[in-house]
Amino acid sequence: MISTTEFRNGEAIVMDGQLWIIVEYQHVKPGKGGAFVRTKLRRLRDDSVIERTFRAGEKFQEAYIEKRTLQYLYRTADTFHLMDTKSYEEVQVPAKAIGQAAGFVKENMELEGQFHDGQLIGIQPPMFVDVHIESTEPGVRGDTSKGGLKPAKLETGATIQVPLFVGTGDRIRVDTRTGSYVSRV
């Protein structure tokens, strides 16, 4: 059992027979009355988000999330084919389960799979990915009216904004959480 005082972002709980992930929480102690916890919860079954308020000290069943290493094999249309590195079992995952980071996933890359009762409930890609720039226009000296950024197409097919000094063939590091350029490698 987990109490509302132990809530943390990313914690999984079972409420009303369904699995929920805590997206955001805030402990509130008003000057008058009892303390309470304001939360934003995401239901894993359909990704719906709700806001719910609980009394301080209320208890819930904590969901056990098993983490396994999965290797990305290939992609077909909107499905990613992954393999469990220990059991060699193949798992098919829709692209929306990986989210924005789907544009930065390369073949043979290892991802973290989150399982609950034997079912895959989420994929966590690495925080940073090193990729090659497939094509980008050369930066024109003095052209900083747009903040000094230009579009670049990556080897994975995604397009991001990079600084003017980055060129075709360069290897860069990308933050998969925001989809933004971090540095040249």
Contacts in CASP RR format, 6 or more apart in sequence:
PFRMAT RR
TARGET T0000
AUTHOR 0000-0000-0000
METHOD contacts of the structure
MODEL  1
MISTTEFRNGEAIVMDGQLWIIVEYQHVKPGKGGAFVRTKLRRLRDDSVI
ERTFRAGEKFQEAYIEKRTLQYLYRTADTFHLMDTKSYEEVQVPAKAIGQ
AAGFVKENMELEGQFHDGQLIGIQPPMFVDVHIESTEPGVRGDTSKGGLK
PAKLETGATIQVPLFVGTGDRIRVDTRTGSYVSRV
1 59 0 8 1.000
1 60 0 8 1.000
1 61 0 8 1.000
1 62 0 8 1.000
2 11 0 8 1.000
2 13 0 8 1.000
2 59 0 8 1.000
2 60 0 8 1.000
2 61 0 8 1.000
2 62 0 8 1.000
3 57 0 8 1.000
3 58 0 8 1.000
3 59 0 8 1.000
4 37 0 8 1.000
4 54 0 8 1.000
4 55 0 8 1.000
4 56 0 8 1.000
4 57 0 8 1.000
4 58 0 8 1.000
4 59 0 8 1.000
4 60 0 8 1.000
5 27 0 8 1.000
5 37 0 8 1.000
5 56 0 8 1.000
5 57 0 8 1.000
7 22 0 8 1.000
7 25 0 8 1.000
7 37 0 8 1.000
7 39 0 8 1.000
8 22 0 8 1.000
8 25 0 8 1.000
9 22 0 8 1.000
9 23 0 8 1.000
9 24 0 8 1.000
9 25 0 8 1.000
10 21 0 8 1.000
10 22 0 8 1.000
10 23 0 8 1.000
11 21 0 8 1.000
11 22 0 8 1.000
11 62 0 8 1.000
12 19 0 8 1.000
12 20 0 8 1.000
12 21 0 8 1.000
12 22 0 8 1.000
12 44 0 8 1.000
12 62 0 8 1.000
12 63 0 8 1.000
12 65 0 8 1.000
12 116 0 8 1.000
13 19 0 8 1.000
13 20 0 8 1.000
13 22 0 8 1.000
13 41 0 8 1.000
13 60 0 8 1.000
13 61 0 8 1.000
13 62 0 8 1.000
13 63 0 8 1.000
14 20 0 8 1.000
14 60 0 8 1.000
14 61 0 8 1.000
14 62 0 8 1.000
14 63 0 8 1.000
15 41 0 8 1.000
15 60 0 8 1.000
18 43 0 8 1.000
18 44 0 8 1.000
18 45 0 8 1.000
19 43 0 8 1.000
19 44 0 8 1.000
19 45 0 8 1.000
19 63 0 8 1.000
19 116 0 8 1.000
19 121 0 8 1.000
20 41 0 8 1.000
20 42 0 8 1.000
20 43 0 8 1.000
20 44 0 8 1.000
21 41 0 8 1.000
21 42 0 8 1.000
21 44 0 8 1.000
22 39 0 8 1.000
22 40 0 8 1.000
22 41 0 8 1.000
23 39 0 8 1.000
23 40 0 8 1.000
23 41 0 8 1.000
23 42 0 8 1.000
23 49 0 8 1.000
24 39 0 8 1.000
24 40 0 8 1.000
25 37 0 8 1.000
25 38 0 8 1.000
25 39 0 8 1.000
25 40 0 8 1.000
26 37 0 8 1.000
26 38 0 8 1.000
26 39 0 8 1.000
27 35 0 8 1.000
27 37 0 8 1.000
27 56 0 8 1.000
28 35 0 8 1.000
28 36 0 8 1.000
28 37 0 8 1.000
28 38 0 8 1.000
29 35 0 8 1.000
34 55 0 8 1.000
34 56 0 8 1.000
35 55 0 8 1.000
35 56 0 8 1.000
36 53 0 8 1.000
36 54 0 8 1.000
36 55 0 8 1.000
36 56 0 8 1.000
37 53 0 8 1.000
37 54 0 8 1.000
37 55 0 8 1.000
37 56 0 8 1.000
37 58 0 8 1.000
38 51 0 8 1.000
38 53 0 8 1.000
39 51 0 8 1.000
39 52 0 8 1.000
39 53 0 8 1.000
39 54 0 8 1.000
40 49 0 8 1.000
40 50 0 8 1.000
40 51 0 8 1.000
41 49 0 8 1.000
41 50 0 8 1.000
41 51 0 8 1.000
41 52 0 8 1.000
42 48 0 8 1.000
42 49 0 8 1.000
43 49 0 8 1.000
43 50 0 8 1.000
44 116 0 8 1.000
44 121 0 8 1.000
44 122 0 8 1.000
63 116 0 8 1.000
64 116 0 8 1.000
65 114 0 8 1.000
65 115 0 8 1.000
65 116 0 8 1.000
65 121 0 8 1.000
66 114 0 8 1.000
66 115 0 8 1.000
66 116 0 8 1.000
66 118 0 8 1.000
67 112 0 8 1.000
67 113 0 8 1.000
67 114 0 8 1.000
67 115 0 8 1.000
68 84 0 8 1.000
68 85 0 8 1.000
68 86 0 8 1.000
68 112 0 8 1.000
68 113 0 8 1.000
68 115 0 8 1.000
69 84 0 8 1.000
69 85 0 8 1.000
69 86 0 8 1.000
69 110 0 8 1.000
69 111 0 8 1.000
69 112 0 8 1.000
69 113 0 8 1.000
70 82 0 8 1.000
70 83 0 8 1.000
70 84 0 8 1.000
70 85 0 8 1.000
70 91 0 8 1.000
70 110 0 8 1.000
70 111 0 8 1.000
70 112 0 8 1.000
70 113 0 8 1.000
70 123 0 8 1.000
71 82 0 8 1.000
71 83 0 8 1.000
71 85 0 8 1.000
71 108 0 8 1.000
71 109 0 8 1.000
71 110 0 8 1.000
71 111 0 8 1.000
72 80 0 8 1.000
72 81 0 8 1.000
72 82 0 8 1.000
72 105 0 8 1.000
72 106 0 8 1.000
72 107 0 8 1.000
72 108 0 8 1.000
72 109 0 8 1.000
72 110 0 8 1.000
72 111 0 8 1.000
73 81 0 8 1.000
73 82 0 8 1.000
73 83 0 8 1.000
73 90 0 8 1.000
73 107 0 8 1.000
73 108 0 8 1.000
74 81 0 8 1.000
74 107 0 8 1.000
75 81 0 8 1.000
75 95 0 8 1.000
78 94 0 8 1.000
78 95 0 8 1.000
78 96 0 8 1.000
79 92 0 8 1.000
79 93 0 8 1.000
79 94 0 8 1.000
79 95 0 8 1.000
80 92 0 8 1.000
80 93 0 8 1.000
80 94 0 8 1.000
80 95 0 8 1.000
80 97 0 8 1.000
80 98 0 8 1.000
80 102 0 8 1.000
80 105 0 8 1.000
81 90 0 8 1.000
81 91 0 8 1.000
81 92 0 8 1.000
81 93 0 8 1.000
82 90 0 8 1.000
82 91 0 8 1.000
82 92 0 8 1.000
82 93 0 8 1.000
82 111 0 8 1.000
82 123 0 8 1.000
83 89 0 8 1.000
83 90 0 8 1.000
83 91 0 8 1.000
84 90 0 8 1.000
84 91 0 8 1.000
85 110 0 8 1.000
91 120 0 8 1.000
93 120 0 8 1.000
93 123 0 8 1.000
95 102 0 8 1.000
97 120 0 8 1.000
97 122 0 8 1.000
97 123 0 8 1.000
98 105 0 8 1.000
98 111 0 8 1.000
98 123 0 8 1.000
98 125 0 8 1.000
100 176 0 8 1.000
100 177 0 8 1.000
100 179 0 8 1.000
101 125 0 8 1.000
101 176 0 8 1.000
101 177 0 8 1.000
101 179 0 8 1.000
103 154 0 8 1.000
103 156 0 8 1.000
103 157 0 8 1.000
103 158 0 8 1.000
104 125 0 8 1.000
104 129 0 8 1.000
104 131 0 8 1.000
104 154 0 8 1.000
104 156 0 8 1.000
104 158 0 8 1.000
104 174 0 8 1.000
104 176 0 8 1.000
104 179 0 8 1.000
105 111 0 8 1.000
105 125 0 8 1.000
105 129 0 8 1.000
105 156 0 8 1.000
106 129 0 8 1.000
106 131 0 8 1.000
106 155 0 8 1.000
106 156 0 8 1.000
109 125 0 8 1.000
109 126 0 8 1.000
109 129 0 8 1.000
110 126 0 8 1.000
111 123 0 8 1.000
111 124 0 8 1.000
111 125 0 8 1.000
111 126 0 8 1.000
112 123 0 8 1.000
112 124 0 8 1.000
112 125 0 8 1.000
113 120 0 8 1.000
113 122 0 8 1.000
113 123 0 8 1.000
113 124 0 8 1.000
114 120 0 8 1.000
114 121 0 8 1.000
114 122 0 8 1.000
114 123 0 8 1.000
114 124 0 8 1.000
115 121 0 8 1.000
125 176 0 8 1.000
126 176 0 8 1.000
127 175 0 8 1.000
127 176 0 8 1.000
127 177 0 8 1.000
128 173 0 8 1.000
128 174 0 8 1.000
128 175 0 8 1.000
128 176 0 8 1.000
128 182 0 8 1.000
129 173 0 8 1.000
129 174 0 8 1.000
129 176 0 8 1.000
130 171 0 8 1.000
130 172 0 8 1.000
130 173 0 8 1.000
130 174 0 8 1.000
130 185 0 8 1.000
131 154 0 8 1.000
131 155 0 8 1.000
131 156 0 8 1.000
131 171 0 8 1.000
131 172 0 8 1.000
131 174 0 8 1.000
132 154 0 8 1.000
132 155 0 8 1.000
132 169 0 8 1.000
132 170 0 8 1.000
132 171 0 8 1.000
132 172 0 8 1.000
133 152 0 8 1.000
133 153 0 8 1.000
133 154 0 8 1.000
133 155 0 8 1.000
133 162 0 8 1.000
133 166 0 8 1.000
133 167 0 8 1.000
133 168 0 8 1.000
133 169 0 8 1.000
133 170 0 8 1.000
133 171 0 8 1.000
133 172 0 8 1.000
134 153 0 8 1.000
134 154 0 8 1.000
134 155 0 8 1.000
134 157 0 8 1.000
134 168 0 8 1.000
134 169 0 8 1.000
135 152 0 8 1.000
135 153 0 8 1.000
135 168 0 8 1.000
136 150 0 8 1.000
136 151 0 8 1.000
136 152 0 8 1.000
136 153 0 8 1.000
136 162 0 8 1.000
136 166 0 8 1.000
136 167 0 8 1.000
136 168 0 8 1.000
137 150 0 8 1.000
137 151 0 8 1.000
138 167 0 8 1.000
139 150 0 8 1.000
139 164 0 8 1.000
139 165 0 8 1.000
139 167 0 8 1.000
140 164 0 8 1.000
143 164 0 8 1.000
144 164 0 8 1.000
148 163 0 8 1.000
148 164 0 8 1.000
149 161 0 8 1.000
149 162 0 8 1.000
149 163 0 8 1.000
149 164 0 8 1.000
150 161 0 8 1.000
150 162 0 8 1.000
150 163 0 8 1.000
150 164 0 8 1.000
151 159 0 8 1.000
151 160 0 8 1.000
151 161 0 8 1.000
151 162 0 8 1.000
152 159 0 8 1.000
152 160 0 8 1.000
152 161 0 8 1.000
152 162 0 8 1.000
152 166 0 8 1.000
152 167 0 8 1.000
152 172 0 8 1.000
153 159 0 8 1.000
154 160 0 8 1.000
154 174 0 8 1.000
158 179 0 8 1.000
160 174 0 8 1.000
160 179 0 8 1.000
160 180 0 8 1.000
160 181 0 8 1.000
161 180 0 8 1.000
161 181 0 8 1.000
162 172 0 8 1.000
162 181 0 8 1.000
163 181 0 8 1.000
166 172 0 8 1.000
166 181 0 8 1.000
166 184 0 8 1.000
170 184 0 8 1.000
171 184 0 8 1.000
171 185 0 8 1.000
172 181 0 8 1.000
172 182 0 8 1.000
172 183 0 8 1.000
172 184 0 8 1.000
172 185 0 8 1.000
173 181 0 8 1.000
173 182 0 8 1.000
173 183 0 8 1.000
173 184 0 8 1.000
173 185 0 8 1.000
174 180 0 8 1.000
174 181 0 8 1.000
174 182 0 8 1.000
175 182 0 8 1.000
END
